[in-house]
Amino acid sequence: MKREKCQLCLKMPLSKDEIAINKKLIDPSTKTYFCLNCLADYLDCSVDDLEDKIEEFKNEGCTFFK
């Protein structure tokens, strides 16, 4: 498995959930990703908001989070 890094802060490796939330909220075909902190800044929300959405998408059975 390729080890992805945040395109802004270069945190590495990103978790499966971090990659999945980028695909879900930004673009399913994206090849560049943000860590949760940078994604929260980019979307003007909190990391807690993103973590809540990740759990919500998992509970809904979203295939990005499998």
N, C-alpha and C positions, 0 to 999 in steps of 0.2 A: 504494500500500500504506500502510495506517495505521501510524503510528509508535507502538508500544506503549511504556509505561513501567512500571517496578516500582511496585507499589502501596505498598511500604514506604519505600524509599530514594529513589524517583523517578528512578532511573537511566533514561536514555533515549538512544537507542532500544535496545530489547531485540533480540537476534538471533533468527533463525528457530529455532535450536536451543533457546534459552531459552523461547520460546513453546511449542514442541513438548513439552519435558519437563514443563512445567506442565500441559498438556493430558493427557499420558500419566499423570502421577503424581497429579494433583489431580482434574481433571474435564474430560472432552473438550469440554464446552460452556462452560467458563469464559470470561469476558470480562475478567478481571483476572489479572495475572501477577506473579510474583516474578523478580528477576534471580537468577543462580546463587548468589550469596552469601546473599541473603535466603531463597531456597528451601532451601539447605543448613541454615541456622539453623532454619527452620520445620520441616524434616523431621528435624532432629538428626542430620545426616550431614555429610560434607565435600564441598567443591566437587569434589575429585578423584573421589569416589564418584559424583557426578552426571555428571561428564564420562565416566566409565567406562560408566555406564548409557546415556548418549546414544550412545556408539559401539556398545554392545551392541544397542540398539534399531535403530540404522541397519543393522547387519550382519544383523539378523533381518528387515529389510525393512519395519519399522513405517511406515505411511503418514503419520504425523504428521511424520516427518523427511525428507520428500521436497521 
